[in-house]
Amino acid sequence: MNSSANARIYIDTKRAISEISPLLFSGFAEHMGRCIYEGIYDPASPHADQNGFRKDVLAALRELNYRSMRYPGGNFVSGYHWEDGIGPKELRPRRRELAWQSIETNQFGTDEFLQFCREINTEPMLAVNMGTGSIQDAANLVEYCNAPAGARFSNMRAANGHREPYGVKYWCLGNEMDGPWQIGHLDALEYAKKAREAAKLMRLHDNAIELVLCGSSSSQMPTYPEWDRIGLEHCWELVNYHSMHYYAGNLAGDTPSYLALNAVLEDYIDSVSGLLRYVKAKARSKHDVYLSWDEWNVWYKAREPKDMRGNWTETPHLIEEVYNLEDALVVAQWLNLFLRKADVLKIACIAQIVNVIAPILTKGNNLLKQATYYPLLMFSQMASGNSLDVLVESPRYETKEYGDMPLLDVSAAYDPAANKNTIFIVNRSLAERVPLEIRWQDAKPKRFASAQQLAGDDPKAANSWDNPNQLITQAIDTPRIIDGAAQLSLPPLSFTALSVEF
């Protein structure tokens, strides 16, 4: 490890990459485990409001300020009959839910989800069933949500107490249909044709909707990237986004390599971005399709078959991952990557939001904010305006998986309306501080408006019910900015979020 040299970050607020889409800070709620029931929706809880939503969960979600919310899956959606989840609750069927081998009560469905989105002020993103569902089922759901009353399915919505259309803008054309594990799995050409016809039919109900095409489940799939090419070539003019999924982990117990995982993630997004340019050029198209990284997270500790099978029970405890400091630093770097790729990446949904591989856990009447909650909070609160092309000079270190890597991972934003610059920095070093100079090149900021830091000595440390505040962001002292430069010292295993005013 060569961490003796100082690091430098050079910031030019005119060197913009792209405007940051607020939808980069979005979430995903699936009917899996305790995400919906005992998470979002728990009428028996003393925290429940008049709609059965947990008020403590709503408060934490409002704080994170997710800009959109993907629902209802996930693998769940490929066997879901959306009509099961509407109408009088006492008439809704109980079903054996095959994706997670659970019992689905259907007490929470489309109307409840859309009410939940209103409660936390987020845009809904509905996925349609491209597995067992038909293109007609998909179109019927668009009619139910978005058409004026006066026809069969829009009248059903009105009869269920919602006369005015919901106006759902974002729609996903299925989920992970490249995966053999998916109910109704299709090969690339079969999916491309079905998605194209579903998109046409859905748009006949509402041509203002924006559609997300199903991309590869990860860059490790044997059909990647050919799957993506085939789907895009068939559906290019009908869709607005192409999905990416990826789950990170440290199964090898190699923390230095794990903290450099952005090497893989950056290659993944660059490869799919190149594919978008290729298909657009091949089609001689003037239409743009952007990326939606609508499932991303750390997930590796709870991946045994027993962690993903509900044994035909209601609300089983499934993949309730406990997140530690190194996981939080990986999440922070993922968000850094989102800003650096803001020209092509417009939507990103962390999977998931409560209990199931989530930054929030519930137990009885209590709620725990995990370590990953805090980088999500900092980016959601602070990243706005334009992402910046930042020049970083960093000491480097050696990793087993990715070779020589910089110790610092950095992103930055400038919001002209607020005249504010934010900088996000991860120090990957396990043991050493990194002296840092930040130099502003085109304008001299007046002062630091805020400075928050998440740091610790042990990469495996985690918040717990007994010690819920072991890993939280804390305010740090900031130096004066002298002649357009500031000097900091970054502790090891740290994430630092800075805001300066001009």
Backbone torsions as a table, in degrees:
resi	resn	phi	psi	omega
1	MET	NA	131.4	178.1
2	ASN	-113.8	85.0	-177.1
3	SER	-115.4	18.1	-177.6
4	SER	-78.7	-28.1	-177.2
5	ALA	-76.7	154.0	174.7
6	ASN	-73.3	156.5	174.2
7	ALA	-106.9	152.9	178.1
8	ARG	-136.5	140.7	174.2
9	ILE	-122.3	126.4	179.4
10	TYR	-109.3	127.0	-175.0
11	ILE	-120.9	127.0	173.5
12	ASP	-125.8	113.1	-174.4
13	THR	-68.6	-13.9	176.7
14	LYS	-85.9	-12.0	-176.5
15	ARG	-90.0	69.8	-173.8
16	ALA	-87.5	140.5	173.0
17	ILE	-85.0	-52.7	-179.1
18	SER	-172.5	161.7	168.8
19	GLU	-65.2	139.3	-178.9
20	ILE	-81.5	121.8	175.4
21	SER	-72.3	127.3	176.4
22	PRO	-59.5	-22.8	-177.8
23	LEU	-71.5	-4.9	171.9
24	LEU	-64.2	-19.4	-177.7
25	PHE	-109.2	69.6	-175.1
26	SER	-124.2	168.2	-175.8
27	GLY	-127.9	179.9	-176.2
28	PHE	-144.9	126.3	179.0
29	ALA	-123.2	120.0	-178.4
30	GLU	-119.1	150.3	171.2
31	HIS	-73.8	79.4	-179.8
32	MET	-145.8	132.4	177.2
33	GLY	54.5	-126.1	-176.1
34	ARG	-112.8	27.8	177.1
35	CYS	-69.8	-51.6	-179.9
36	ILE	-81.9	-64.9	-178.3
37	TYR	-82.5	129.4	-173.6
38	GLU	74.0	0.9	174.3
39	GLY	-113.4	-87.1	176.9
40	ILE	-69.8	-44.0	-166.8
41	TYR	-120.8	117.5	-177.7
42	ASP	-155.0	77.6	-175.9
43	PRO	-57.7	-24.4	-178.8
44	ALA	-80.6	-10.7	-177.3
45	SER	-75.4	142.9	173.0
46	PRO	-64.1	-15.3	176.6
47	HIS	-84.0	-5.6	-172.9
48	ALA	-68.3	139.3	172.7
49	ASP	-91.3	-169.0	-175.2
50	GLN	-66.0	-18.2	178.5
51	ASN	-96.5	-0.4	-177.0
52	GLY	87.6	1.6	178.8
53	PHE	-80.9	141.8	177.3
54	ARG	-74.6	120.0	-177.2
55	LYS	-66.8	-32.1	178.8
56	ASP	-69.5	-37.0	176.2
57	VAL	-67.3	-44.6	177.9
58	LEU	-57.0	-41.4	-178.8
59	ALA	-63.7	-43.3	179.1
60	ALA	-66.4	-38.5	179.0
61	LEU	-69.5	-37.9	176.4
62	ARG	-62.8	-38.4	179.0
63	GLU	-62.7	-42.1	177.5
64	LEU	-69.7	-24.5	173.2
65	ASN	56.8	54.1	173.8
66	TYR	-60.6	132.7	-175.6
67	ARG	-86.3	-26.7	171.7
68	SER	-144.4	163.9	-176.6
69	MET	-138.7	117.5	178.6
70	ARG	-82.9	142.5	-173.3
71	TYR	-166.6	149.6	4.6
72	PRO	-100.5	6.2	177.9
73	GLY	-176.9	171.9	15.8
74	GLY	77.2	166.0	179.2
75	ASN	-53.5	-31.0	-178.9
76	PHE	-55.4	-39.1	-170.8
77	VAL	-67.3	-23.3	-175.4
78	SER	-74.5	-5.6	173.6
79	GLY	-128.1	13.4	-171.7
80	TYR	-92.1	132.4	172.7
81	HIS	-100.8	105.4	-171.9
82	TRP	-62.0	-26.0	179.7
83	GLU	-69.5	-17.6	175.2
84	ASP	-64.4	-26.0	-170.7
85	GLY	-103.7	21.9	177.2
86	ILE	-127.8	164.9	177.8
87	GLY	86.6	-172.7	-178.5
88	PRO	-56.2	131.6	-173.4
89	LYS	-64.6	-30.9	-178.5
90	GLU	-71.0	-14.8	179.6
91	LEU	-100.3	-3.9	-177.1
92	ARG	-76.7	137.1	-175.3
93	PRO	-77.0	145.7	166.5
94	ARG	-85.0	136.9	-178.6
95	ARG	-134.0	151.1	168.4
96	ARG	-75.3	114.5	-177.2
97	GLU	-89.3	115.1	-166.1
98	LEU	-82.1	-29.4	-176.6
99	ALA	-62.4	-42.8	-177.1
100	TRP	-117.2	12.8	175.8
101	GLN	49.6	54.5	-178.0
102	SER	-127.4	172.5	172.2
103	ILE	-100.1	120.4	178.9
104	GLU	-98.5	120.8	-177.9
105	THR	-86.1	-16.9	-178.5
106	ASN	60.8	23.0	176.5
107	GLN	-75.3	-15.4	175.2
108	PHE	-121.7	121.5	-177.9
109	GLY	-140.8	-154.0	-171.7
110	THR	-59.6	-47.7	-178.4
111	ASP	-65.7	-39.8	178.3
112	GLU	-64.3	-40.8	179.3
113	PHE	-63.2	-44.0	-178.4
114	LEU	-67.7	-32.5	173.2
115	GLN	-66.8	-41.3	176.6
116	PHE	-58.8	-43.6	178.6
117	CYS	-60.1	-39.0	177.7
118	ARG	-66.1	-36.9	-179.3
119	GLU	-63.2	-36.2	-178.4
120	ILE	-104.6	9.2	174.1
121	ASN	58.2	53.1	179.1
122	THR	-128.1	154.2	177.6
123	GLU	-80.4	128.7	176.2
124	PRO	-73.4	145.6	173.0
125	MET	-129.0	104.2	-175.0
126	LEU	-95.0	135.7	174.0
127	ALA	-100.2	140.4	177.3
128	VAL	-102.9	155.4	-176.1
129	ASN	-79.0	107.7	175.9
130	MET	-101.5	7.2	176.9
131	GLY	-93.1	-88.9	177.8
132	THR	-80.4	-13.2	-177.6
133	GLY	-80.8	159.1	178.3
134	SER	-103.5	167.9	175.7
135	ILE	-65.2	-28.1	176.9
136	GLN	-68.4	-39.7	176.6
137	ASP	-58.7	-42.0	-179.7
138	ALA	-63.7	-45.0	179.3
139	ALA	-64.8	-36.8	179.3
140	ASN	-63.2	-36.5	178.9
141	LEU	-68.2	-37.1	175.3
142	VAL	-63.2	-42.7	177.3
143	GLU	-61.1	-45.9	-179.0
144	TYR	-56.7	-42.6	-174.3
145	CYS	-83.2	-36.1	-164.5
146	ASN	-119.6	-13.9	-175.8
147	ALA	-86.6	148.3	174.2
148	PRO	-62.9	150.8	176.0
149	ALA	-57.9	146.5	-179.6
150	GLY	137.7	-4.0	177.1
151	ALA	-133.3	175.8	-168.6
152	ARG	-54.7	-56.7	-171.7
153	PHE	-80.8	-33.8	175.1
154	SER	-68.3	-31.1	174.0
155	ASN	-68.1	-33.0	175.7
156	MET	-62.4	-42.3	177.8
157	ARG	-61.0	-45.1	179.9
158	ALA	-61.8	-41.8	179.1
159	ALA	-64.8	-25.8	178.1
160	ASN	-86.6	10.8	172.4
161	GLY	98.3	12.9	-176.3
162	HIS	-133.7	77.7	-174.5
163	ARG	-65.0	-40.8	-177.4
164	GLU	-78.9	141.1	178.2
165	PRO	-60.1	149.0	178.4
166	TYR	-77.2	-30.9	-178.9
167	GLY	68.7	44.4	178.9
168	VAL	-68.5	124.1	-173.2
169	LYS	-91.8	-39.4	-170.4
170	TYR	-104.7	131.2	-176.3
171	TRP	-137.7	134.8	177.8
172	CYS	-102.5	130.9	-179.7
173	LEU	-85.7	68.2	178.1
174	GLY	90.4	-171.6	-175.8
175	ASN	-146.2	124.2	170.4
176	GLU	44.7	45.3	-176.9
177	MET	-70.4	-9.5	173.7
178	ASP	-76.5	-14.2	-172.7
179	GLY	-85.5	126.8	176.4
180	PRO	-58.7	-22.0	178.1
181	TRP	-74.4	-12.9	-172.7
182	GLN	-78.1	134.2	173.7
183	ILE	-60.9	125.6	-178.6
184	GLY	74.3	25.9	179.4
185	HIS	-45.8	138.5	179.2
186	LEU	-125.2	150.7	171.4
187	ASP	-77.4	175.4	-169.6
188	ALA	-60.7	-45.2	-177.1
189	LEU	-69.9	-40.2	177.4
190	GLU	-61.2	-44.6	179.5
191	TYR	-65.0	-45.0	-177.0
192	ALA	-57.4	-43.1	-179.8
193	LYS	-68.3	-41.9	-179.9
194	LYS	-67.5	-42.2	179.7
195	ALA	-63.8	-40.2	179.4
196	ARG	-62.2	-44.4	-178.4
197	GLU	-71.9	-35.8	175.1
198	ALA	-63.1	-43.6	-179.6
199	ALA	-61.0	-43.4	179.3
200	LYS	-60.9	-44.4	-177.5
201	LEU	-69.6	-41.6	178.4
202	MET	-62.5	-40.2	-178.7
203	ARG	-70.6	-23.2	175.2
204	LEU	-65.4	-29.5	174.6
205	HIS	-77.8	-37.4	-175.9
206	ASP	-157.3	100.7	-176.9
207	ASN	-77.7	-4.3	178.9
208	ALA	-85.6	-8.0	-178.7
209	ILE	-68.6	155.4	176.1
210	GLU	-114.6	130.8	-169.9
211	LEU	-111.7	141.0	177.7
212	VAL	-109.7	118.4	177.8
213	LEU	-80.7	144.2	-178.8
214	CYS	-74.9	116.9	175.3
215	GLY	-96.3	-170.2	179.0
216	SER	-64.5	148.4	-179.0
217	SER	-69.6	-23.0	171.5
218	SER	-171.3	170.0	177.8
219	SER	-73.0	-6.6	-179.7
220	GLN	-91.3	-5.6	-178.6
221	MET	-67.4	139.6	-178.5
222	PRO	-64.2	-22.2	179.8
223	THR	-90.8	-3.7	178.0
224	TYR	-79.1	138.5	-0.5
225	PRO	-97.1	9.2	-177.2
226	GLU	-60.2	-38.3	176.4
227	TRP	-54.1	-47.6	-177.0
228	ASP	-64.1	-42.3	-179.9
229	ARG	-60.8	-46.8	-177.1
230	ILE	-63.2	-46.6	179.3
231	GLY	-60.9	-45.1	-178.2
232	LEU	-66.4	-39.7	-178.3
233	GLU	-65.9	-32.4	179.5
234	HIS	-81.1	-28.1	-168.6
235	CYS	-118.8	5.2	-167.8
236	TRP	-49.7	-50.8	-172.9
237	GLU	-73.9	-13.6	-175.0
238	LEU	-99.0	-13.6	-174.1
239	VAL	-118.0	162.9	-178.5
240	ASN	-114.0	-23.9	-176.0
241	TYR	-140.4	156.2	176.4
242	HIS	-125.8	130.0	-169.9
243	SER	-86.5	149.9	171.0
244	MET	-126.4	144.6	173.4
245	HIS	-131.6	143.8	174.5
246	TYR	-163.8	136.6	173.6
247	TYR	-120.7	131.5	-176.1
248	ALA	-100.9	159.0	178.1
249	GLY	-166.0	170.4	-179.4
250	ASN	-128.0	54.8	-178.7
251	LEU	-62.1	-29.9	-178.5
252	ALA	-78.4	-9.2	-177.7
253	GLY	67.2	27.9	-177.2
254	ASP	-105.9	87.2	-174.5
255	THR	-62.4	-43.2	178.9
256	PRO	-57.6	-41.6	178.3
257	SER	-70.9	-41.0	-179.9
258	TYR	-57.9	-40.9	-179.1
259	LEU	-72.7	-9.2	177.2
260	ALA	-107.2	17.7	-175.1
261	LEU	-60.3	-20.2	178.8
262	ASN	-57.7	-19.1	175.4
263	ALA	-59.8	-40.4	177.9
264	VAL	-74.0	-45.5	-176.1
265	LEU	-64.9	-38.3	179.6
266	GLU	-67.2	-39.8	176.9
267	ASP	-63.6	-39.3	179.8
268	TYR	-60.7	-51.3	-176.4
269	ILE	-69.1	-34.2	177.7
270	ASP	-66.3	-37.9	180.0
271	SER	-66.4	-45.6	-179.6
272	VAL	-69.8	-33.6	175.9
273	SER	-62.2	-41.2	177.2
274	GLY	-62.6	-37.0	177.6
275	LEU	-64.3	-39.6	176.5
276	LEU	-59.3	-44.2	-179.3
277	ARG	-65.2	-38.8	179.8
278	TYR	-63.4	-49.1	-177.0
279	VAL	-65.4	-40.3	178.3
280	LYS	-61.5	-43.3	-179.7
281	ALA	-66.9	-42.4	-179.4
282	LYS	-62.0	-37.1	-178.6
283	ALA	-82.6	-4.1	-174.4
284	ARG	51.3	43.2	-171.4
285	SER	-95.2	149.7	170.8
286	LYS	-99.0	-2.1	-177.4
287	HIS	-86.8	142.4	177.4
288	ASP	-108.2	141.3	170.8
289	VAL	-120.6	132.6	-178.5
290	TYR	-109.6	176.8	-177.6
291	LEU	-98.8	142.8	173.8
292	SER	-124.7	104.3	178.6
293	TRP	-86.7	75.5	-165.7
294	ASP	-91.9	8.8	159.9
295	GLU	-143.4	117.1	174.8
296	TRP	-149.9	142.8	175.3
297	ASN	174.8	172.1	167.4
298	VAL	-85.7	131.4	177.1
299	TRP	-160.6	109.9	177.9
300	TYR	-156.3	-16.8	-176.1
301	LYS	-82.9	-29.6	-177.2
302	ALA	-116.7	68.4	-176.0
303	ARG	-123.0	11.1	175.0
304	GLU	-71.7	155.0	178.0
305	PRO	-52.1	-36.9	-179.4
306	LYS	-64.4	-24.3	-179.4
307	ASP	-77.3	-12.6	-174.1
308	MET	-121.7	11.1	179.3
309	ARG	-122.7	127.5	-174.2
310	GLY	-89.2	-1.0	179.5
311	ASN	52.2	34.8	175.0
312	TRP	58.3	42.2	175.4
313	THR	-116.0	163.8	172.8
314	GLU	-81.8	143.7	175.5
315	THR	41.7	55.2	175.3
316	PRO	-67.8	156.8	175.7
317	HIS	-82.4	103.6	-178.3
318	LEU	-120.2	137.6	179.2
319	ILE	33.9	57.4	177.0
320	GLU	-90.7	76.1	-175.8
321	GLU	-64.6	140.6	172.1
322	VAL	-100.2	125.8	-174.4
323	TYR	-101.8	136.4	-178.3
324	ASN	-111.4	-172.9	-174.5
325	LEU	-63.7	-44.9	-178.5
326	GLU	-64.1	-34.2	175.2
327	ASP	-61.8	-43.5	-179.4
328	ALA	-63.5	-36.8	179.1
329	LEU	-70.1	-33.4	174.5
330	VAL	-66.6	-42.3	176.8
331	VAL	-60.1	-43.3	179.2
332	ALA	-61.0	-40.4	-179.9
333	GLN	-70.2	-34.3	175.7
334	TRP	-60.0	-43.6	178.5
335	LEU	-66.9	-36.1	171.8
336	ASN	-56.6	-44.9	179.5
337	LEU	-61.1	-40.1	178.6
338	PHE	-57.9	-41.3	179.5
339	LEU	-68.4	-41.1	-178.5
340	ARG	-66.4	-23.6	-179.7
341	LYS	-109.9	26.5	-174.2
342	ALA	-66.4	-13.4	178.0
343	ASP	-72.5	-27.1	-178.4
344	VAL	-117.9	-24.7	-179.5
345	LEU	-96.1	120.5	-175.1
346	LYS	-119.0	-18.7	178.8
347	ILE	-134.7	140.1	173.0
348	ALA	-149.2	127.6	-175.9
349	CYS	-121.0	114.6	175.2
350	ILE	-70.7	136.5	-178.1
351	ALA	-113.4	113.9	-0.1
352	GLN	-123.0	-159.7	-168.9
353	ILE	-106.3	-27.2	-179.2
354	VAL	-140.2	129.4	171.5
355	ASN	67.8	-48.8	-177.1
356	VAL	-89.5	111.3	-173.7
357	ILE	32.8	62.4	-167.0
358	ALA	-130.3	156.1	175.4
359	PRO	-73.9	-10.5	-178.6
360	ILE	-124.2	134.3	173.9
361	LEU	-121.2	145.7	171.2
362	THR	-118.5	148.6	173.9
363	LYS	-147.6	110.2	-174.8
364	GLY	60.8	-123.0	-178.6
365	ASN	-95.6	6.2	-174.1
366	ASN	-104.9	159.1	178.9
367	LEU	-134.5	137.6	180.0
368	LEU	-122.8	130.7	173.1
369	LYS	-95.0	117.8	-178.4
370	GLN	-78.5	172.2	-177.3
371	ALA	-59.5	-33.9	-178.5
372	THR	-70.4	-15.6	178.5
373	TYR	-59.1	-36.6	-167.3
374	TYR	-76.8	-42.7	172.5
375	PRO	-63.6	-36.2	175.3
376	LEU	-59.0	-43.1	-179.2
377	LEU	-64.6	-45.0	-177.4
378	MET	-63.1	-46.3	179.6
379	PHE	-65.4	-43.6	-178.7
380	SER	-61.3	-38.4	-178.0
381	GLN	-78.6	-32.6	-165.6
382	MET	-110.5	-26.2	-172.8
383	ALA	-86.7	109.4	178.6
384	SER	-152.5	166.0	-179.2
385	GLY	85.4	-130.7	-178.1
386	ASN	-107.7	138.4	169.7
387	SER	-75.8	149.0	-174.1
388	LEU	-114.5	146.0	173.0
389	ASP	-84.7	100.4	-171.5
390	VAL	-97.5	135.5	173.0
391	LEU	-91.1	123.6	-177.7
392	VAL	-121.7	125.0	169.9
393	GLU	-107.6	115.6	-171.9
394	SER	-132.7	142.4	166.3
395	PRO	-60.3	158.6	-173.3
396	ARG	-122.0	164.3	177.2
397	TYR	-143.6	162.1	-175.4
398	GLU	-96.4	134.7	175.2
399	THR	-121.0	151.2	-179.9
400	LYS	-68.5	-38.7	-173.6
401	GLU	-87.6	-35.5	-169.0
402	TYR	-122.9	9.1	178.2
403	GLY	71.8	-143.5	-176.1
404	ASP	-76.5	123.3	-177.1
405	MET	-132.6	150.8	176.1
406	PRO	-70.5	146.7	177.5
407	LEU	-70.7	-30.6	-177.2
408	LEU	-103.0	138.3	171.2
409	ASP	-118.3	126.3	-166.0
410	VAL	-135.7	143.5	164.2
411	SER	-140.1	165.1	179.8
412	ALA	-154.4	159.0	179.0
413	ALA	-140.6	153.6	173.2
414	TYR	-132.5	125.9	179.6
415	ASP	-105.9	102.6	-177.5
416	PRO	-61.7	-34.1	-178.3
417	ALA	-64.1	-37.8	-179.6
418	ALA	-96.0	-6.7	-175.9
419	ASN	52.8	49.3	-172.6
420	LYS	-132.3	138.6	176.5
421	ASN	-116.3	130.5	176.2
422	THR	-118.0	144.3	-177.4
423	ILE	-132.6	133.2	-179.0
424	PHE	-121.7	126.1	-172.1
425	ILE	-134.4	128.5	170.3
426	VAL	-109.7	127.7	170.9
427	ASN	-97.0	111.5	-176.6
428	ARG	-78.9	-9.3	-177.2
429	SER	-60.4	137.9	179.1
430	LEU	-81.1	-23.5	-170.1
431	ALA	-139.5	-14.8	-170.3
432	GLU	-118.8	143.8	173.4
433	ARG	-73.4	153.2	177.3
434	VAL	-121.3	112.9	173.9
435	PRO	-66.8	136.7	-173.2
436	LEU	-134.9	135.6	168.1
437	GLU	-112.9	130.7	172.4
438	ILE	-107.9	127.1	-179.2
439	ARG	-125.2	125.2	177.3
440	TRP	-93.6	129.0	-168.1
441	GLN	-97.5	-34.7	-173.5
442	ASP	-101.3	-18.2	-179.3
443	ALA	-155.4	152.6	-178.2
444	LYS	-102.8	115.2	179.1
445	PRO	-68.9	157.3	-178.2
446	LYS	-81.6	-46.3	-172.8
447	ARG	-165.7	164.0	169.9
448	PHE	-76.3	126.6	176.4
449	ALA	-84.8	-34.5	177.8
450	SER	-159.3	156.5	177.1
451	ALA	-150.7	117.8	-179.1
452	GLN	-123.0	149.2	-177.7
453	GLN	-145.9	138.2	171.5
454	LEU	-113.8	120.9	-175.2
455	ALA	-154.4	160.6	177.4
456	GLY	-169.6	171.0	-178.3
457	ASP	-90.9	-25.4	-172.6
458	ASP	-115.2	115.7	-179.1
459	PRO	-63.0	-19.1	-178.7
460	LYS	-94.3	-1.0	179.7
461	ALA	-65.0	144.2	-177.5
462	ALA	-146.1	153.2	171.5
463	ASN	-70.0	148.1	-179.5
464	SER	-140.7	170.1	178.0
465	TRP	-62.8	-31.0	178.6
466	ASP	-82.1	-27.3	-178.5
467	ASN	-136.9	74.0	-171.6
468	PRO	-73.6	-13.7	-174.7
469	ASN	-115.2	23.4	179.2
470	GLN	-64.0	-38.2	-179.2
471	LEU	-125.2	99.0	176.0
472	ILE	-139.4	158.3	174.7
473	THR	-73.1	141.1	179.4
474	GLN	-130.8	147.3	176.5
475	ALA	-66.5	140.0	177.8
476	ILE	-122.0	156.5	176.7
477	ASP	-69.3	143.4	179.3
478	THR	-120.5	147.6	178.9
479	PRO	-80.9	170.0	172.0
480	ARG	-73.0	150.5	173.7
481	ILE	-94.4	115.7	-175.3
482	ILE	-118.1	120.6	178.6
483	ASP	53.6	41.5	175.4
484	GLY	76.0	20.9	-179.7
485	ALA	-143.6	153.1	177.7
486	ALA	-140.9	147.2	-179.2
487	GLN	-113.0	128.5	177.5
488	LEU	-129.8	166.1	171.7
489	SER	-129.2	118.4	-174.7
490	LEU	-95.0	123.4	178.1
491	PRO	-69.3	160.3	176.1
492	PRO	-64.5	158.9	177.6
493	LEU	47.4	58.8	-174.4
494	SER	-135.7	151.0	169.4
495	PHE	-122.5	124.9	-176.7
496	THR	-121.9	130.9	178.2
497	ALA	-120.0	118.9	-174.7
498	LEU	-118.3	144.1	173.9
499	SER	-130.7	130.9	178.3
500	VAL	-124.0	150.6	178.7
501	GLU	-109.1	143.0	177.9
502	PHE	-101.2	NA	NA
